Amino acid sequence: MAGNDLGSLLGSLLGGGGSGGQSGGAGGILGSLIGALAGGQGGAQGGGAAGAGGASNPLGGLLDMLTRSGLTDQTRSWVGTGENQSVSGAQIAEALPDDTLQQVAQDAGVSPQEAADEIARSLPQAVDKLTPTGSMPQGSLEDIIREQRL
């Protein structure tokens, strides 16, 4: 599944082995989230991915979803070149569709709150690394991740 591949790539990007462990680590959880959103699991809000980079790059759709949920300053700080603003697990849980968060938690073998907390910890770092120039790069998410690996 694409989520597993993305988990491995995101885990490498974040400095961990996203393919190992029971929960797959931060990369596995983010990969599962991106995979769920790309697969239409995000419900009506998941449609934002098409307007922000297409189905091959659902990261833009995720950031649009977070922005619409009132996390504009945080998402801008992650993409921008300055200091990353933090976000809480509760904010992530509120911003994501319930079925998406449930699926991510089930895939990772953790509770929905644990999944939201891990997304809150790792998403700012992942977005920051994927957008080193301060703007959303073009291309598929897999290609962008591979280009940014050190």
Sequence and secondary structure as in RCSB ss.txt:
>XXXX:A:sequence
MAGNDLGSLLGSLLGGGGSGGQSGGAGGILGSLIGALAGGQGGAQGGGAAGAGGASNPLGGLLDMLTRSGLTDQT
RSWVGTGENQSVSGAQIAEALPDDTLQQVAQDAGVSPQEAADEIARSLPQAVDKLTPTGSMPQGSLEDIIREQRL
>XXXX:A:secstr
 HHHHHHHHHHHHTTS TTSSSS HHHHHHHHHHHHHHTTTTGGGGGHHHHTT TT THHHHHHHHHHTT HHHH
HHHHSSS      HHHHHHHS HHHHHHHHHHHTS HHHHHHHHHHHHHHHHHHH TTSS   S HHHHHHHH  
